[in-house]
Amino acid sequence: MAEFLTPQHEDFSKWYNEIVLKADLADYSPVRGCMVIKPYGYTLWERIREELDRRFKATGHVNAYFPLFIPQSFLSKEAEHVEGFAPELAVVTHGGGKKLDEPLVVRPTSETIIGHMYAKWIQSYRDLPVLINQWANVVRWEMRTRLFLRTTEFLWQEGHTAHATSDEAMEETMRMLNVYTDFAVNEGALPVIPGRKSEKEKFAGAVATYTIEAMMKDTKALQAGTSHYLGQNFAKAFDIQYLDENNELQYVWTTSWGVSTRMVGAIVMAHGDDHGLVLPPRLAPIQVVIVPIWRKNKEKAAVLAAARNIEARLRGLVRVKLDEREGLSPGWKFNDWEMRGVPLRVELGPRDIEREQVMIARRDIPGREGKVSVPLTALETTVQTLLDTVHQALYQKALDFRESHTYDVKTYDELKEAVQHGFARVLWAGDGEDEEAVKAETKATLRCLLAEPAETPGKCVYTGRPTDQVAIFARAY
Amino acid sequence: MAEFLTPQHEDFSKWYNEIVLKADLADYSPVRGCMVIKPYGYTLWERIREELDRRFKATGHVNAYFPLFIPQSFLSKEAEHVEGFAPELAVVTHGGGKKLDEPLVVRPTSETIIGHMYAKWIQSYRDLPVLINQWANVVRWEMRTRLFLRTTEFLWQEGHTAHATSDEAMEETMRMLNVYTDFAVNEGALPVIPGRKSEKEKFAGAVATYTIEAMMKDTKALQAGTSHYLGQNFAKAFDIQYLDENNELQYVWTTSWGVSTRMVGAIVMAHGDDHGLVLPPRLAPIQVVIVPIWRKNKEKAAVLAAARNIEARLRGLVRVKLDEREGLSPGWKFNDWEMRGVPLRVELGPRDIEREQVMIARRDIPGREGKVSVPLTALETTVQTLLDTVHQALYQKALDFRESHTYDVKTYDELKEAVQHGFARVLWAGDGEDEEAVKAETKATLRCLLAEPAETPGKCVYTGRPTDQVAIFARAY
């Protein structure tokens, strides 16, 4: 199978489309811009869900579910929000065979309908904070779609919180940005740059949007999660007020934050190689695959028995699969599991049984260098240690790649050059129009503004204005 | 709080609406027929999901995700299917500001879109069986809606499988009916009657529909899950064919099966009482609540410390919550947790600490009879045993209730009387028109046909035709 994959250096975009299909992550659907998430891809999403959900609950959040449909008039209540989302809406005009009095939009995001409910639920300071998350599908009518990266319908979680004070809302916004960073690093082996979006790039209706940006293997940026400080914009649009301790009416302060199935695309493009997926061990649907090897038929029974014994020992400790498929050569199976990015492959043949050992091959290091022979007595501990080792190695490799493709540049000419090869880290004091001009000329956008000021202030790479604000520019998904 | 609940005997329907709102399970939304599932209700749904999903995976199924939107023309490919669902469709006519060439329906169920994909994925007998489940939202434009029981949008799982033979598909249909029965009994403490739907009541497009029917406390029936044997209806409509071992093209045989958020309503109405919810322990979001009790302020610190110690001992073993809320009396808290149906309440005051014991009150047995004092040394084991005891007691109580409201009747007059008070178990050889006549006169419908024939054959209660087929008739949700 592997030989049919277009090499990344030849055409990264083609490689991506091929690997998503060939590794059975997803498929195109007959519905414009919508994809089917196949079982292997969905299991990866389930792992992402579990790890995010665990973190949300550990930070005091609970899940709930709000309607898919939103009255069209709700969108218009927040001026910037409707401006941002109106062009992307899918609209239900008929229900039960009749034309509706008011059309319903299919949620592109749920600030409005949730804002409406919060206005009903929140009466007193005792009701605050409200810390709710929703796992849901949303629809945005995109012009150009790509599997996982940009689809008309996608799956995501959207957190929506309400607080008594601005400080608490901002603290929540940053807490969730940190949760996303922690998830990306410790589950996805994905180094990310947290920062603030520019005014031009922020969420429609937010006061400020924070993002985590990751570098893909083609050196483009991918926004992997966002956390919005909404101030009182939606509180005022939906009249979410509470009586404070002095019995005075106050508007709440709200936040929202989301991660979507796009994360699957990030993982594919950050770690994958010319042989296929390379999945981070903590998210991999299958962490260890066992491939039994025999040449003569009389060896088969003993090898299979030993392989089943190994599977039994690992089951419960790691997500393990024994590949017992008939009529396929070990080599074919190796390629197949490499395509699917399984982190560790355990090979077991008659000679291994004799020597009371197995061979373990790491997906992240191709060929002989990635292989170790492990005595059966050390099986469990070695597998567990190796999974952590692979995780660290993937993270370090992605980080090194990003660092070696990040350029501190001083001039606009240098920026133009740098964004052809990776991230440009620049001093920036421009506005939205300046960003537009840079984008028109270079295709690069302002990915985020860093929290830390520059050690040495200087001049904006584009406007020449003095500043200590550091920005990352890159071409992006 | 509890005193504000309408008693069940006075107006069961009103009791239901009140308890769903007061126990914070759900709320009405501004969107016609759509509800908001609040965190407490959603956590109950998460527990239902987990227990069902575990069973699906244990029987070899995997999850995937298919598009929300379905081209309108797809529905028409299966004649009965479109006839059944056409009146209930929500239709998207506009996307991204433009009128669509072909309207998209919001999925009411996914046989059609999944059938289309299976036709693409299935080529050979080696690709079979396909055992996929989807967790999703679906939309059916209902005329009269009730929280959880019948809402325009609802959450559910829908399994869709494809098989090489009719026998295998039928085996799968029955396997999943058994999974649902096992879930209802062992997680929901819900006695259910499995059986086959009549031709009139079967799923639009199915060859046969199997159901589990439960009795609610008002003696009405509720269909709590269905499993459909679809024969080759959808295979032929969507051209799902495979090459068999003799290299001949064959149509596959398919099934589908689903359980929805309706299950929450079933649990509420099967176990709840005039004090509120009574949740089955294995699904309860909170299994044990600890209420610390003190009269004098100087007692507070010691009581809270002891309560926290108890919480720490139970955490990890059961889902436990310590109610530390200030300014609320223990009595108020008792009522509040009774309303929410927490199976066990641990009460702890200064005298209990002195005696090294706690009082444990069972939600399912009101008043003193439900209380036991438990030495602290036996805390963990007693709590775990009691949760099982409560589960068994709830199941037995619901079973006794159903049995005592199920009537074996021989004549149509008896049937008319019986369905006013519960289930009528009858011999039945009628057709759809006969069912229609019975419904018009009695409001009762044929809930299911039992697999077991009658011990003594006799005459159909309505048509007088000889038969050994046993049917359950009841008024239903």
Interface residues (C-beta under 8 A of the other chain):
Chain A: D27 S29 P30 V31 R32 C34 M35 V36 I37 K38 P39 Y42 T43 W45 E46 V62 N63 A64 Y65 F66 P67 L68 F69 I70 P71 F74 A86 P87 E88 L89 A90 V91 V92 T93 H94 G95 G96 G97 P103 L104 V106 I113 H116 M117 K120 W121 I132 A136 N137 V139 W141 E142 M143 T152 E153 L155
Chain B: D27 S29 P30 V31 R32 C34 M35 V36 I37 K38 P39 Y42 T43 W45 E46 V62 N63 A64 Y65 F66 P67 L68 F69 I70 P71 F74 A86 P87 E88 L89 A90 V91 V92 T93 H94 G95 G96 G97 P103 L104 V106 I113 H116 M117 K120 W121 I132 A136 N137 V139 W141 M143 T152 E153 L155
